Amino acid sequence: MPLERRKHIRMPTYLGGRIAFNHLYATMDCLIRNLSPIGARLIFSAPTVLPAKFVLSIPSRDQAINARIAWRNENEAGVVFDAPPPTREVASLEMARRIKRLEEEKAALNLKLDELSGSR
């Protein structure tokens, strides 16, 4: 039996997950095969190139967690969470995208307002 080096035991799971990166504009589906408070093992349906850091969403648990790659091969990866999973409700990816878009629109409108009022 191999020596277990993890501090937290990962529980076997069969959860759908989604990786989001590139400021949450690029996404990729995955299967979460095991999970602990500090990491997970992800399976992909095809060979996949992953960024070093991303957001892992678990829709069935309404969670979104910042993660980074610990190890990887063609169809799977081990990830470590940058912070413990949040205990409060987390906004969906669509809501995060909408908030980002609205913040950009607000900044553009403030610039236009400054131009029209002669502040610039």
C-alpha positions as CSV (number, residue, x, y, z in Angstrom):
1,M,0.0,0.0,0.0
2,P,1.5,3.4,-1.0
3,L,2.3,5.9,1.7
4,E,-0.2,8.7,1.9
5,R,1.6,12.1,1.9
6,R,-1.5,14.3,2.1
7,K,-2.4,16.1,5.3
8,H,-6.1,15.8,4.6
9,I,-7.7,12.7,3.3
10,R,-9.5,13.2,0.0
11,M,-13.0,11.8,-0.2
12,P,-14.0,10.0,-3.4
13,T,-16.5,12.0,-5.4
14,Y,-18.3,12.1,-8.8
15,L,-19.0,15.8,-9.1
16,G,-19.2,17.9,-12.2
17,G,-16.8,20.8,-12.2
18,R,-15.9,23.8,-14.3
19,I,-12.5,25.5,-14.6
20,A,-12.6,29.2,-15.4
21,F,-9.6,31.2,-16.4
22,N,-8.6,34.2,-18.5
23,H,-10.5,36.6,-16.3
24,L,-13.4,34.0,-16.1
25,Y,-14.0,34.3,-19.9
26,A,-12.6,30.8,-20.8
27,T,-14.1,27.7,-19.2
28,M,-13.6,24.0,-19.4
29,D,-15.7,21.1,-17.9
30,C,-14.1,18.4,-15.7
31,L,-15.0,15.6,-13.3
32,I,-14.0,15.9,-9.7
33,R,-12.9,12.4,-8.6
34,N,-11.8,13.2,-5.1
35,L,-11.9,16.3,-2.9
36,S,-10.6,17.6,0.4
37,P,-10.7,21.0,2.0
38,I,-7.3,21.8,0.5
39,G,-7.3,20.0,-3.0
40,A,-8.9,17.8,-5.6
41,R,-8.2,15.4,-8.4
42,L,-9.8,16.4,-11.7
43,I,-10.4,14.2,-14.8
44,F,-10.9,15.6,-18.3
45,S,-12.6,13.8,-21.3
46,A,-9.7,14.6,-23.6
47,P,-6.0,15.6,-23.3
48,T,-6.1,19.1,-21.9
49,V,-3.7,22.1,-21.5
50,L,-4.4,23.9,-18.2
51,P,-3.3,27.3,-16.9
52,A,-1.2,27.2,-13.7
53,K,-4.0,29.0,-11.7
54,F,-7.8,29.1,-12.3
55,V,-11.1,29.1,-10.5
56,L,-12.7,25.7,-9.9
57,S,-16.5,25.9,-9.7
58,I,-18.6,23.1,-8.2
59,P,-22.2,24.0,-9.3
60,S,-23.9,21.2,-7.2
61,R,-22.3,22.8,-4.1
62,D,-22.6,26.4,-5.2
63,Q,-18.8,26.8,-4.7
64,A,-16.0,28.5,-6.6
65,I,-12.5,28.0,-5.3
66,N,-9.2,29.5,-6.5
67,A,-6.9,26.6,-7.4
68,R,-3.4,25.9,-8.7
69,I,-1.9,22.8,-10.4
70,A,0.1,20.5,-8.2
71,W,0.6,17.8,-10.8
72,R,-0.9,16.9,-14.2
73,N,-0.8,14.5,-17.1
74,E,-2.8,14.3,-20.3
75,N,-6.3,13.7,-18.9
76,E,-6.1,14.5,-15.2
77,A,-4.7,16.9,-12.7
78,G,-4.2,17.3,-9.0
79,V,-4.9,20.8,-7.7
80,V,-4.3,22.6,-4.5
81,F,-6.8,25.3,-3.3
82,D,-5.2,28.7,-2.6
83,A,-7.6,29.3,0.3
84,P,-10.1,27.1,2.1
85,P,-13.4,26.8,0.4
86,P,-15.6,29.7,1.3
87,T,-18.3,29.1,3.9
88,R,-20.6,31.8,2.5
89,E,-22.6,31.7,-0.7
90,V,-20.5,32.4,-3.8
91,A,-21.6,34.2,-6.9
92,S,-21.9,32.1,-10.1
93,L,-19.5,32.5,-13.0
94,E,-22.2,34.3,-15.0
95,M,-22.8,36.7,-12.1
96,A,-19.1,37.4,-11.8
97,R,-18.9,38.1,-15.5
98,R,-21.9,40.4,-15.3
99,I,-20.3,42.3,-12.4
100,K,-17.0,42.7,-14.3
101,R,-18.9,43.9,-17.4
102,L,-20.9,46.4,-15.4
103,E,-17.8,47.7,-13.6
104,E,-16.2,48.3,-17.0
105,E,-19.3,50.1,-18.3
106,K,-19.3,52.3,-15.1
107,A,-15.7,53.3,-15.7
108,A,-16.4,54.2,-19.3
109,L,-19.5,56.2,-18.3
110,N,-17.4,58.1,-15.6
111,L,-14.8,59.0,-18.3
112,K,-17.6,60.2,-20.6
113,L,-19.1,62.3,-17.8
114,D,-15.7,63.8,-17.0
115,E,-15.3,64.7,-20.7
116,L,-18.8,66.3,-20.9
117,S,-18.4,68.3,-17.7
118,G,-15.0,69.6,-18.8
119,S,-13.1,68.0,-15.9
120,R,-10.6,66.6,-18.3
